[in-house]
Amino acid sequence: MQRTLPGLRIGGEHNIRVNAISAGPLNTLAARGVSGFTSFREQMGHAAPLRRNIEQSEVGDVALFLSSHYCASHHRRNHVR
């Protein structure tokens, strides 16, 4: 989020919408190559509000929504459920 906030300020000055997705640990082939990823992902699943990890399809759905005209009037954080 630290890298996104300056973009939000600059984008707002020029009427540009800035979207960001912070999905958490996604189970990908590249991620599984990171030492300790599996145990980290399990821990995050227990700590998450819904007590589960997010799936790639959910991130894709949010990305599609954020890039659509339906999101143009939303000026808030959207939490994936």
Backbone as JSON Lines, residues from 0, in Angstrom:
{"i":0,"aa":"M","n":[0.81,-1.19,0.0],"ca":[0.0,0.0,0.0],"c":[0.87,1.27,0.0]}
{"i":1,"aa":"Q","n":[2.08,1.19,0.54],"ca":[2.94,2.36,0.57],"c":[3.27,2.86,-0.83]}
{"i":2,"aa":"R","n":[3.4,1.95,-1.76],"ca":[3.71,2.36,-3.13],"c":[2.47,2.84,-3.86]}
{"i":3,"aa":"T","n":[1.3,2.43,-3.41],"ca":[0.06,2.79,-4.07],"c":[-0.39,4.2,-3.69]}
{"i":4,"aa":"L","n":[-0.21,4.59,-2.45],"ca":[-0.72,5.88,-1.98],"c":[-0.21,7.07,-2.78]}
{"i":5,"aa":"P","n":[1.09,7.17,-3.1],"ca":[1.52,8.3,-3.94],"c":[0.83,8.29,-5.31]}
{"i":6,"aa":"G","n":[0.61,7.1,-5.85],"ca":[-0.09,6.99,-7.12],"c":[-1.52,7.48,-7.03]}
{"i":7,"aa":"L","n":[-2.16,7.22,-5.89],"ca":[-3.53,7.69,-5.69],"c":[-3.58,9.22,-5.67]}
{"i":8,"aa":"R","n":[-2.63,9.82,-5.0],"ca":[-2.6,11.29,-4.93],"c":[-2.36,11.89,-6.32]}
{"i":9,"aa":"I","n":[-1.36,11.38,-7.01],"ca":[-1.02,11.9,-8.34],"c":[-2.16,11.62,-9.32]}
{"i":10,"aa":"G","n":[-2.71,10.41,-9.26],"ca":[-3.8,10.06,-10.16],"c":[-5.02,10.93,-9.95]}
{"i":11,"aa":"G","n":[-5.34,11.21,-8.7],"ca":[-6.5,12.05,-8.39],"c":[-6.35,13.46,-8.91]}
{"i":12,"aa":"E","n":[-5.14,13.98,-8.88],"ca":[-4.89,15.33,-9.39],"c":[-5.18,15.43,-10.88]}
{"i":13,"aa":"H","n":[-5.03,14.33,-11.59],"ca":[-5.19,14.32,-13.04],"c":[-6.44,13.54,-13.48]}
{"i":14,"aa":"N","n":[-7.34,13.27,-12.54],"ca":[-8.58,12.55,-12.82],"c":[-8.32,11.16,-13.4]}
{"i":15,"aa":"I","n":[-7.31,10.47,-12.86],"ca":[-6.97,9.12,-13.28],"c":[-7.28,8.17,-12.14]}
{"i":16,"aa":"R","n":[-8.03,7.13,-12.44],"ca":[-8.37,6.14,-11.43],"c":[-7.2,5.19,-11.23]}
{"i":17,"aa":"V","n":[-6.84,4.94,-9.99],"ca":[-5.75,4.03,-9.65],"c":[-6.33,2.88,-8.85]}
{"i":18,"aa":"N","n":[-6.11,1.66,-9.31],"ca":[-6.59,0.46,-8.61],"c":[-5.4,-0.4,-8.2]}
{"i":19,"aa":"A","n":[-5.55,-1.07,-7.07],"ca":[-4.51,-1.98,-6.6],"c":[-5.16,-3.2,-5.98]}
{"i":20,"aa":"I","n":[-4.55,-4.34,-6.17],"ca":[-5.04,-5.58,-5.57],"c":[-3.93,-6.13,-4.68]}
{"i":21,"aa":"S","n":[-4.27,-6.36,-3.43],"ca":[-3.35,-6.98,-2.49],"c":[-3.98,-8.29,-2.06]}
{"i":22,"aa":"A","n":[-3.67,-9.34,-2.79],"ca":[-4.4,-10.6,-2.64],"c":[-3.89,-11.5,-1.54]}
{"i":23,"aa":"G","n":[-2.68,-11.31,-1.1],"ca":[-2.12,-12.24,-0.14],"c":[-1.42,-13.38,-0.86]}
{"i":24,"aa":"P","n":[-1.09,-14.43,-0.15],"ca":[-0.3,-15.51,-0.75],"c":[-1.14,-16.38,-1.71]}
{"i":25,"aa":"L","n":[-0.88,-16.25,-2.99],"ca":[-1.55,-17.07,-4.01],"c":[-0.73,-18.33,-4.27]}
{"i":26,"aa":"N","n":[-1.39,-19.42,-4.41],"ca":[-0.73,-20.69,-4.65],"c":[-0.41,-20.84,-6.13]}
{"i":27,"aa":"T","n":[0.78,-20.38,-6.51],"ca":[1.24,-20.49,-7.89],"c":[2.51,-21.34,-7.93]}
{"i":28,"aa":"L","n":[2.89,-21.75,-9.11],"ca":[4.11,-22.53,-9.27],"c":[5.32,-21.73,-8.8]}
{"i":29,"aa":"A","n":[5.37,-20.45,-9.15],"ca":[6.49,-19.61,-8.72],"c":[6.5,-19.44,-7.21]}
{"i":30,"aa":"A","n":[5.34,-19.25,-6.61],"ca":[5.28,-19.06,-5.15],"c":[5.72,-20.31,-4.4]}
{"i":31,"aa":"R","n":[5.38,-21.47,-4.93],"ca":[5.77,-22.71,-4.26],"c":[7.28,-22.91,-4.26]}
{"i":32,"aa":"G","n":[7.99,-22.2,-5.13],"ca":[9.44,-22.27,-5.17],"c":[10.1,-21.46,-4.06]}
{"i":33,"aa":"V","n":[9.32,-20.63,-3.37],"ca":[9.85,-19.81,-2.27],"c":[9.89,-20.65,-1.01]}
{"i":34,"aa":"S","n":[11.04,-20.67,-0.36],"ca":[11.22,-21.45,0.86],"c":[10.23,-21.0,1.94]}
{"i":35,"aa":"G","n":[9.48,-21.94,2.5],"ca":[8.54,-21.65,3.57],"c":[7.2,-21.13,3.12]}
{"i":36,"aa":"F","n":[6.96,-21.06,1.81],"ca":[5.7,-20.5,1.3],"c":[4.49,-21.31,1.76]}
{"i":37,"aa":"T","n":[4.58,-22.63,1.68],"ca":[3.43,-23.47,2.03],"c":[2.98,-23.26,3.47]}
{"i":38,"aa":"S","n":[3.92,-23.22,4.39],"ca":[3.55,-23.02,5.79],"c":[3.03,-21.59,6.01]}
{"i":39,"aa":"F","n":[3.62,-20.61,5.32],"ca":[3.15,-19.23,5.42],"c":[1.71,-19.12,4.92]}
{"i":40,"aa":"R","n":[1.43,-19.77,3.8],"ca":[0.08,-19.73,3.24],"c":[-0.93,-20.38,4.19]}
{"i":41,"aa":"E","n":[-0.54,-21.48,4.8],"ca":[-1.43,-22.13,5.77],"c":[-1.7,-21.22,6.96]}
{"i":42,"aa":"Q","n":[-0.67,-20.56,7.46],"ca":[-0.84,-19.64,8.59],"c":[-1.76,-18.49,8.22]}
{"i":43,"aa":"M","n":[-1.6,-17.96,7.04],"ca":[-2.45,-16.85,6.59],"c":[-3.9,-17.29,6.44]}
{"i":44,"aa":"G","n":[-4.11,-18.53,6.02],"ca":[-5.47,-19.05,5.92],"c":[-6.17,-19.08,7.26]}
{"i":45,"aa":"H","n":[-5.44,-19.4,8.31],"ca":[-6.04,-19.43,9.65],"c":[-6.26,-18.02,10.19]}
{"i":46,"aa":"A","n":[-5.43,-17.07,9.78],"ca":[-5.53,-15.7,10.29],"c":[-6.51,-14.83,9.5]}
{"i":47,"aa":"A","n":[-6.86,-15.25,8.29],"ca":[-7.75,-14.46,7.43],"c":[-9.15,-14.36,8.04]}
{"i":48,"aa":"P","n":[-9.85,-13.27,7.79],"ca":[-11.2,-13.1,8.35],"c":[-12.16,-14.25,8.02]}
{"i":49,"aa":"L","n":[-12.05,-14.79,6.81],"ca":[-12.94,-15.9,6.42],"c":[-12.33,-17.27,6.74]}
{"i":50,"aa":"R","n":[-11.16,-17.27,7.36],"ca":[-10.46,-18.51,7.76],"c":[-10.13,-19.41,6.57]}
{"i":51,"aa":"R","n":[-9.8,-18.76,5.45],"ca":[-9.39,-19.51,4.26],"c":[-8.51,-18.61,3.4]}
{"i":52,"aa":"N","n":[-7.79,-19.21,2.48],"ca":[-6.96,-18.46,1.55],"c":[-7.77,-18.09,0.32]}
{"i":53,"aa":"I","n":[-7.3,-17.08,-0.36],"ca":[-7.95,-16.63,-1.58],"c":[-7.51,-17.51,-2.75]}
{"i":54,"aa":"E","n":[-8.34,-17.62,-3.74],"ca":[-8.03,-18.41,-4.94],"c":[-7.73,-17.47,-6.11]}
{"i":55,"aa":"Q","n":[-7.02,-17.98,-7.11],"ca":[-6.68,-17.17,-8.28],"c":[-7.92,-16.63,-8.98]}
{"i":56,"aa":"S","n":[-8.97,-17.43,-9.05],"ca":[-10.19,-16.98,-9.74],"c":[-10.81,-15.77,-9.04]}
{"i":57,"aa":"E","n":[-10.69,-15.71,-7.72],"ca":[-11.23,-14.56,-6.99],"c":[-10.44,-13.29,-7.3]}
{"i":58,"aa":"V","n":[-9.14,-13.42,-7.42],"ca":[-8.3,-12.27,-7.78],"c":[-8.64,-11.83,-9.2]}
{"i":59,"aa":"G","n":[-8.82,-12.78,-10.1],"ca":[-9.2,-12.46,-11.47],"c":[-10.54,-11.74,-11.53]}
{"i":60,"aa":"D","n":[-11.5,-12.19,-10.74],"ca":[-12.82,-11.54,-10.71],"c":[-12.71,-10.09,-10.24]}
{"i":61,"aa":"V","n":[-11.89,-9.86,-9.22],"ca":[-11.71,-8.5,-8.7],"c":[-11.01,-7.63,-9.74]}
{"i":62,"aa":"A","n":[-9.99,-8.18,-10.41],"ca":[-9.29,-7.42,-11.44],"c":[-10.24,-7.05,-12.58]}
{"i":63,"aa":"L","n":[-11.08,-7.97,-12.96],"ca":[-12.06,-7.69,-14.02],"c":[-13.02,-6.59,-13.59]}
{"i":64,"aa":"F","n":[-13.51,-6.67,-12.35],"ca":[-14.4,-5.64,-11.83],"c":[-13.71,-4.28,-11.78]}
{"i":65,"aa":"L","n":[-12.47,-4.23,-11.28],"ca":[-11.76,-2.97,-11.16],"c":[-11.48,-2.32,-12.51]}
{"i":66,"aa":"S","n":[-11.35,-3.12,-13.55],"ca":[-11.08,-2.57,-14.88],"c":[-12.35,-2.26,-15.66]}
{"i":67,"aa":"S","n":[-13.5,-2.54,-15.07],"ca":[-14.77,-2.31,-15.76],"c":[-15.35,-0.94,-15.43]}
{"i":68,"aa":"H","n":[-16.36,-0.57,-16.18],"ca":[-17.04,0.7,-15.93],"c":[-17.89,0.66,-14.65]}
{"i":69,"aa":"Y","n":[-18.18,-0.54,-14.15],"ca":[-18.96,-0.66,-12.92],"c":[-18.21,-0.1,-11.71]}
{"i":70,"aa":"C","n":[-16.91,-0.11,-11.77],"ca":[-16.09,0.34,-10.66],"c":[-15.83,1.84,-10.7]}
{"i":71,"aa":"A","n":[-16.13,2.48,-11.81],"ca":[-15.76,3.89,-11.99],"c":[-16.35,4.8,-10.91]}
{"i":72,"aa":"S","n":[-17.49,4.45,-10.35],"ca":[-18.12,5.32,-9.35],"c":[-17.76,4.93,-7.93]}
{"i":73,"aa":"H","n":[-16.96,3.9,-7.74],"ca":[-16.58,3.44,-6.41],"c":[-15.29,4.14,-5.98]}
{"i":74,"aa":"H","n":[-15.34,4.75,-4.82],"ca":[-14.15,5.43,-4.28],"c":[-13.9,4.91,-2.87]}
{"i":75,"aa":"R","n":[-13.63,3.63,-2.78],"ca":[-13.42,3.0,-1.48],"c":[-12.62,1.73,-1.67]}
{"i":76,"aa":"R","n":[-12.27,1.11,-0.56],"ca":[-11.6,-0.18,-0.62],"c":[-12.64,-1.27,-0.79]}
{"i":77,"aa":"N","n":[-12.34,-2.21,-1.65],"ca":[-13.23,-3.33,-1.88],"c":[-12.57,-4.57,-1.28]}
{"i":78,"aa":"H","n":[-13.24,-5.22,-0.36],"ca":[-12.71,-6.42,0.27],"c":[-13.28,-7.66,-0.41]}
{"i":79,"aa":"V","n":[-12.41,-8.59,-0.78],"ca":[-12.83,-9.82,-1.43],"c":[-13.39,-10.76,-0.38]}
{"i":80,"aa":"R","n":[-14.53,-11.33,-0.64],"ca":[-15.15,-12.25,0.33],"c":[-15.39,-13.58,-0.29]}
